[in-house]
C-alpha cells in the first residue's frame, strides 16, 4: 500500500512539474550553406505577439504570425525571402544564389533579432 501511495505521489509531482514548465519550449535551427540560408524557430505560442511586434518594426510590414502565412517578403528592392509562420512556428528561407550580399546580411541580422526576442 505504501508503494502505491509513493508511486502516485511521485507521478503527481512529475506531472505537475512537467505541466508547469511546458511553457519554456524553444527550438532554433539555422542552415547556412553556399546556396541557401534557412532559419526555423519553434517557440511557445505566448511569444507570438512579441515576435510579431519585432518583425512588424524590422520589416515595416504587418505580419499576422498567429495565422497560417506563406509569403515572399521584400528585403531591399530586389532581394526577397520566403516567410512561413503560424502560432508558435516560423521559417525564413533565403536563396543566396539570386540575391545580394546586403540582402543576405539583412536577413541574417533579422534572424539574430528573432533569436534575441525569443530567448528573453
Residue pairs with C-beta under 8 A, 6 or more apart in sequence:
23 44
23 46
24 44
25 42
25 43
25 44
26 41
26 42
26 43
26 44
26 118
26 119
27 40
27 41
27 42
27 43
28 39
28 40
28 41
28 115
28 118
29 39
29 40
29 41
30 37
30 38
30 39
30 40
30 111
31 37
31 38
31 39
32 38
32 108
34 96
35 95
35 96
35 97
36 93
36 94
36 95
36 96
37 92
37 93
37 94
37 96
37 104
37 107
37 108
38 91
38 92
38 93
38 94
39 90
39 91
39 92
39 111
39 114
40 89
40 90
40 91
40 92
41 89
41 90
41 91
41 114
41 115
41 118
42 88
42 89
43 51
43 88
43 89
43 90
43 118
44 88
45 87
45 88
47 117
47 118
48 65
48 66
48 87
48 88
49 66
50 117
51 65
51 90
51 114
51 117
51 118
52 63
52 64
52 65
52 66
54 113
54 114
54 117
55 61
55 63
55 65
55 110
55 114
56 62
56 63
58 110
58 113
59 73
59 110
61 73
63 69
63 83
63 85
65 85
65 86
65 87
65 90
66 86
66 87
67 86
67 87
68 85
68 86
69 83
69 84
69 85
69 86
70 82
70 83
70 84
71 82
71 83
72 80
72 81
72 82
72 83
73 80
73 81
73 82
73 83
74 80
75 81
75 99
75 103
75 106
75 107
76 100
76 102
76 103
76 106
78 99
78 100
78 103
79 99
79 100
79 102
79 103
79 104
79 106
79 107
80 99
81 92
81 93
81 94
81 95
81 107
82 91
82 92
82 93
82 94
83 90
83 91
83 92
83 93
84 90
84 91
84 93
85 91
90 114
92 107
92 110
92 111
94 103
94 104
94 107
96 104
